[in-house]
């Protein structure tokens, strides 16, 4: 087989040659996300996260055509799709994989696999998703989820069950000091992937024209928790993306590699808000003594 394809991509023409011996040659690929010819890694990670999530709204047709759920072939895109725990697990995994791609020295293959395995199953402890807004006792929530988590992975080989249970416990308590240093570093990274997905997802919904607000939560549900109000008072806004970003930064600011995740959120803000970062973010991060390099990212 010998065949050539000329593909017009958003970054220019890409030429693909399939040779008779099975070799595939590709030329013309580009990555346009750079500053002064230096790759903008955080921007690239956000763009890949955004591309991956572009399929969130694409309804799978096969089961719909067979009557499993309501489906109209004339409207195969569900723009007001809801977010399930399964969707969240895959987007968190995607975020982790992209960081591994651009920061290959962070973790070896074994630790990367360990992180991905935990993230794939980390929400199996939830029968109902409880918001991380301080409305439920943390220890009670953890014990309930641990019991459910153990039940749901019980069909796996016992060594895998043991490894996942151990990592789940560390993951949910990653800020404690008595873990082994490697365990703490690995599971803190996994927790940051989990928690960064919330503000990134909120910014993505804002880009889709459906921004979330804690004022809606106040007016239609059980009001705003003290935790929510604490961040609303400090940052001067009630947006879902803003309060969730502030909570994530404040709660996990001592975790190793936190600045990588903040930089990705910064690039997401610039994309969604036409070059503007949250107006409160510079002082918020300065107060918490983040690096000058990170502060500069916010203002440039």
C-alpha positions as CSV (number, residue, x, y, z in Angstrom):
1,X,0.0,0.0,0.0
2,X,1.3,3.5,-0.9
3,X,-0.9,6.4,-0.2
4,X,-0.6,10.1,0.6
5,X,-2.9,12.4,2.5
6,X,-2.8,16.2,2.5
7,X,-4.7,17.5,5.5
8,X,-5.6,21.1,6.1
9,X,-5.3,21.6,9.9
10,X,-5.8,24.8,11.9
11,X,-2.0,25.1,12.1
12,X,-1.4,24.7,8.4
13,X,-1.0,21.8,5.9
14,X,0.0,18.4,7.2
15,X,1.4,15.8,4.8
16,X,1.1,12.1,5.5
17,X,2.8,9.4,3.4
18,X,2.0,5.7,3.9
19,X,4.9,3.7,2.3
20,X,4.7,0.2,0.9
21,X,6.7,-1.2,3.8
22,X,4.2,0.1,6.3
23,X,6.2,3.2,7.3
24,X,4.1,6.3,8.0
25,X,5.8,9.6,7.6
26,X,4.2,12.8,8.9
27,X,5.4,16.4,8.2
28,X,4.1,19.9,8.8
29,X,3.0,19.5,12.4
30,X,3.1,22.6,14.6
31,X,2.4,23.6,18.2
32,X,1.6,27.3,18.1
33,X,1.3,27.9,21.8
34,X,4.6,29.6,22.6
35,X,5.9,32.8,24.1
36,X,9.1,34.2,22.6
37,X,9.7,30.9,20.8
38,X,9.5,29.1,24.2
39,X,6.6,26.5,24.4
40,X,3.8,27.6,26.6
41,X,3.3,24.3,28.4
42,X,0.4,25.4,30.6
43,X,-1.5,26.8,27.5
44,X,-0.9,23.5,25.6
45,X,-2.2,21.4,28.5
46,X,-5.3,23.6,28.7
47,X,-5.9,23.4,25.0
48,X,-5.6,19.6,25.1
49,X,-7.9,19.4,28.1
50,X,-10.4,21.6,26.2
51,X,-10.1,19.4,23.0
52,X,-10.6,16.2,25.0
53,X,-13.7,17.7,26.6
54,X,-15.2,18.8,23.3
55,X,-16.8,15.4,23.1
56,X,-18.6,15.8,26.4
57,X,-21.7,17.0,24.5
58,X,-21.6,14.3,21.8
59,X,-24.4,11.8,22.5
60,X,-23.5,8.2,21.7
61,X,-26.0,7.2,19.0
62,X,-26.0,3.4,19.1
63,X,-28.0,2.9,22.4
64,X,-30.1,6.0,21.6
65,X,-31.2,4.5,18.3
66,X,-32.1,1.3,20.2
67,X,-34.3,3.1,22.6
68,X,-32.1,3.0,25.7
69,X,-32.4,6.8,26.2
70,X,-34.1,9.7,24.4
71,X,-32.2,10.4,21.2
72,X,-32.9,12.6,18.2
73,X,-30.5,11.9,15.2
74,X,-31.2,15.5,14.0
75,X,-29.8,16.8,17.2
76,X,-26.8,14.6,18.2
77,X,-25.2,17.3,20.3
78,X,-26.5,17.9,23.8
79,X,-25.3,21.4,24.7
80,X,-26.7,21.3,28.2
81,X,-25.1,17.9,29.1
82,X,-24.6,17.0,32.7
83,X,-21.3,16.0,34.3
84,X,-21.2,12.5,35.8
85,X,-18.6,11.0,38.1
86,X,-17.5,8.8,35.2
87,X,-16.9,11.8,33.0
88,X,-15.0,13.6,35.8
89,X,-12.8,10.5,36.3
90,X,-11.8,10.5,32.6
91,X,-11.2,14.3,32.5
92,X,-9.0,14.1,35.6
93,X,-7.1,11.3,34.0
94,X,-6.7,13.3,30.8
95,X,-5.3,16.2,32.8
96,X,-2.7,14.0,34.5
97,X,-1.6,12.4,31.2
98,X,-1.1,15.8,29.6
99,X,1.0,17.0,32.5
100,X,3.1,13.8,32.3
101,X,3.6,14.5,28.5
102,X,4.9,18.0,29.1
103,X,6.7,17.3,32.4
104,X,8.2,13.9,31.8
105,X,10.7,14.1,34.6
106,X,8.1,14.6,37.3
107,X,7.3,10.9,37.8
108,X,8.7,7.6,36.5
109,X,6.5,5.2,34.6
110,X,5.6,3.2,37.7
111,X,4.4,6.3,39.6
112,X,2.5,7.6,36.6
113,X,0.7,4.3,36.3
114,X,-0.1,4.4,40.0
115,X,-1.6,7.9,39.7
116,X,-3.7,7.0,36.6
117,X,-5.0,3.8,38.2
118,X,-6.2,5.7,41.3
119,X,-7.7,8.6,39.4
120,X,-9.6,6.1,37.2
121,X,-11.4,4.7,40.2
122,X,-11.1,7.5,42.8
123,X,-14.9,8.4,42.8
124,X,-16.2,4.9,43.1
125,X,-16.7,5.6,46.8
126,X,-19.5,8.0,45.9
127,X,-23.1,6.8,45.7
128,X,-24.2,10.4,45.6
129,X,-21.8,13.2,44.8
130,X,-21.4,15.6,47.8
131,X,-20.1,19.1,47.0
132,X,-16.7,20.0,48.5
133,X,-18.1,23.1,50.2
134,X,-17.8,22.2,53.9
135,X,-21.4,21.1,54.1
136,X,-20.6,17.6,55.3
137,X,-18.2,16.3,58.0
138,X,-15.0,15.3,56.2
139,X,-14.2,12.3,58.4
140,X,-17.7,10.9,58.1
141,X,-17.7,11.4,54.3
142,X,-14.3,9.6,54.0
143,X,-15.4,6.6,56.1
144,X,-18.7,6.2,54.1
145,X,-16.8,6.5,50.8
146,X,-14.0,4.0,51.9
147,X,-16.6,1.4,52.6
148,X,-18.3,1.8,49.2
149,X,-15.0,2.0,47.4
150,X,-13.9,-1.3,48.9
151,X,-17.2,-3.0,47.8
152,X,-17.0,-1.6,44.2
153,X,-13.4,-2.9,43.6
154,X,-13.9,-6.3,45.2
155,X,-13.9,-8.1,41.8
156,X,-10.3,-7.1,41.1
157,X,-7.3,-9.3,42.0
158,X,-6.5,-9.0,45.7
159,X,-3.1,-7.3,45.2
160,X,-4.8,-4.7,43.1
161,X,-7.5,-4.2,45.7
162,X,-4.9,-3.7,48.4
163,X,-2.9,-1.2,46.3
164,X,-6.0,0.8,45.4
165,X,-7.2,0.9,49.0
166,X,-3.9,2.0,50.3
167,X,-3.6,4.8,47.6
168,X,-7.3,5.8,48.2
169,X,-6.6,6.4,51.9
170,X,-3.4,8.4,51.2
171,X,-5.2,10.3,48.4
172,X,-8.0,11.4,50.6
173,X,-5.6,12.4,53.4
174,X,-2.6,13.6,51.2
175,X,-1.8,16.5,53.5
176,X,-0.8,14.4,56.5
177,X,2.9,14.3,57.3
178,X,3.4,10.7,58.3
179,X,3.2,9.1,54.8
180,X,6.4,8.0,53.1
181,X,7.7,10.9,51.1
182,X,7.2,9.2,47.7
183,X,3.6,8.2,48.6
184,X,2.8,11.7,49.7
185,X,4.3,13.3,46.6
186,X,2.5,10.9,44.2
187,X,-0.9,11.1,45.9
188,X,-0.7,14.9,46.4
189,X,-0.3,15.1,42.6
190,X,-3.3,12.9,42.1
191,X,-5.3,15.0,44.5
192,X,-4.3,18.2,42.6
193,X,-5.5,16.7,39.4
194,X,-8.8,15.9,41.0
195,X,-9.3,19.3,42.5
196,X,-8.0,21.4,39.5
197,X,-10.6,19.7,37.3
198,X,-13.3,21.6,39.1
199,X,-12.2,25.2,38.3
200,X,-11.1,24.1,34.8
201,X,-14.4,22.5,34.2
202,X,-16.2,25.6,35.5
203,X,-14.2,27.8,33.1
204,X,-15.0,25.4,30.3
205,X,-18.7,25.8,31.0
206,X,-18.2,29.5,31.0
207,X,-16.7,29.3,27.6
208,X,-19.8,27.4,26.5
209,X,-21.9,30.2,27.6
210,X,-23.3,28.7,30.7
211,X,-21.3,30.1,33.7
212,X,-22.1,28.8,37.2
213,X,-22.7,31.1,40.2
214,X,-22.9,30.4,43.9
215,X,-25.8,32.9,43.9
216,X,-27.9,30.3,42.1
217,X,-27.0,27.8,44.7
218,X,-28.0,30.3,47.4
219,X,-31.4,31.1,45.8
220,X,-32.4,27.6,44.7
221,X,-30.9,25.1,47.2
222,X,-29.7,25.3,50.8
223,X,-27.9,28.6,50.7
224,X,-24.1,29.2,50.8
225,X,-21.9,27.5,53.3
226,X,-19.5,29.3,55.5
227,X,-16.7,27.9,53.4
228,X,-18.2,29.3,50.2
229,X,-18.9,32.7,51.8
230,X,-15.4,32.9,53.2
231,X,-13.9,32.9,49.6
232,X,-16.7,35.1,48.2
233,X,-15.8,37.7,50.8
234,X,-12.1,37.5,50.0
235,X,-12.3,37.5,46.2
236,X,-15.3,39.8,45.8
237,X,-17.3,37.5,43.5
238,X,-19.7,34.6,43.5
239,X,-18.7,32.9,40.2
240,X,-18.3,29.1,40.4
241,X,-15.0,29.3,38.6
242,X,-13.7,32.0,40.9
243,X,-14.7,30.5,44.2
244,X,-13.6,27.0,43.2
245,X,-10.2,28.3,42.1
246,X,-9.7,30.2,45.4
247,X,-10.7,27.2,47.4
248,X,-8.4,24.9,45.5
249,X,-5.4,27.2,45.8
250,X,-6.0,27.9,49.5
251,X,-6.6,24.3,50.5
252,X,-3.7,22.7,48.6
253,X,-1.1,25.6,48.5
254,X,1.5,23.5,50.4
255,X,1.2,20.5,48.0
256,X,4.2,19.9,45.9
257,X,3.7,20.9,42.2
258,X,0.7,23.2,43.0
259,X,2.1,26.0,40.8
260,X,1.9,23.8,37.7
261,X,-1.9,23.5,38.2
262,X,-2.3,27.2,39.0
263,X,-0.5,28.1,35.8
264,X,-2.9,25.9,33.8
265,X,-5.8,27.7,35.4
266,X,-4.2,31.0,34.6
267,X,-4.0,30.0,30.9
268,X,-7.6,28.8,31.0
269,X,-8.7,32.1,32.4
270,X,-6.8,34.1,29.7
271,X,-8.5,31.9,27.0
272,X,-12.0,32.1,28.5
273,X,-11.9,35.8,29.6
274,X,-10.1,37.2,26.5
275,X,-6.7,37.6,28.0
276,X,-7.8,38.5,31.6
277,X,-7.1,36.5,34.7
278,X,-9.4,36.8,37.8
279,X,-8.8,40.4,39.1
280,X,-8.3,39.1,42.6
281,X,-5.8,36.3,41.8
282,X,-2.6,38.3,42.0
283,X,-3.1,39.6,45.5
284,X,-4.6,36.2,46.6
285,X,-1.5,34.3,45.5
286,X,0.9,37.0,46.7
287,X,-0.7,36.9,50.2
288,X,0.0,33.1,50.2
289,X,3.6,33.7,49.2
290,X,3.7,32.0,45.8
291,X,6.8,32.5,43.7
292,X,7.6,35.7,41.8
293,X,7.6,33.6,38.6
294,X,3.9,32.6,39.2
295,X,2.9,36.1,40.1
296,X,4.4,37.3,36.8
297,X,2.4,34.7,34.9
298,X,-0.8,36.3,36.3
299,X,0.0,39.8,35.1
300,X,1.6,39.1,31.7
